[in-house]
Amino acid sequence: MSSPEDLKQEIEDLKTSQATQAAAQAGQASTMAATQAGTWTTMAAGAVALIVGFFLGLAIANSK
């Protein structure tokens, strides 16, 4: 049978383990959100550059 001190230590270890796991999950979620935001920002910037490129190309073609 475990002593009360052993049980207290085991409980503290479990608390630490749970806190570590919760922090890791929160970090994973925030990393995923940042990755998705970066992806959407990159796609939006690419779309804007494509449209600007079309108009710039038309302007250059019509200036000659």
For each residue, the residues with C-beta under 8 A, 3 or more apart:
1:
2: 6 7 10
3: 6 7
4: 7 8
5: 8 9
6: 2 3 9 10
7: 2 3 4 10 11
8: 4 5 11 12
9: 5 6 12 13
10: 2 6 7 13 14
11: 7 8 14 15
12: 8 9 15 16
13: 9 10 16 17
14: 10 11 17 18
15: 11 12 18 19
16: 12 13 19 20
17: 13 14 20 21
18: 14 15 21 22
19: 15 16 22 23
20: 16 17 23 24
21: 17 18 24 25
22: 18 19 25 26
23: 19 20 26 27
24: 20 21 27 28
25: 21 22 28 29
26: 22 23 29 30
27: 23 24 30 31
28: 24 25 31 32
29: 25 26 32 33
30: 26 27 33 34
31: 27 28 34 35
32: 28 29 35 36
33: 29 30 36 37
34: 30 31 37 38
35: 31 32 38 39
36: 32 33 39 40
37: 33 34 40 41
38: 34 35 41 42
39: 35 36 42 43
40: 36 37 43 44
41: 37 38 44 45
42: 38 39 45 46
43: 39 40 46 47
44: 40 41 47 48
45: 41 42 48 49
46: 42 43 49 50
47: 43 44 50 51
48: 44 45 51 52
49: 45 46 52 53
50: 46 47 53 54
51: 47 48 54 55
52: 48 49 55 56
53: 49 50 56 57
54: 50 51 57 58
55: 51 52 58 59
56: 52 53 59 60
57: 53 54 60 61
58: 54 55 61 62
59: 55 56 62 63
60: 56 57 63 64
61: 57 58 64
62: 58 59
63: 59 60
64: 60 61
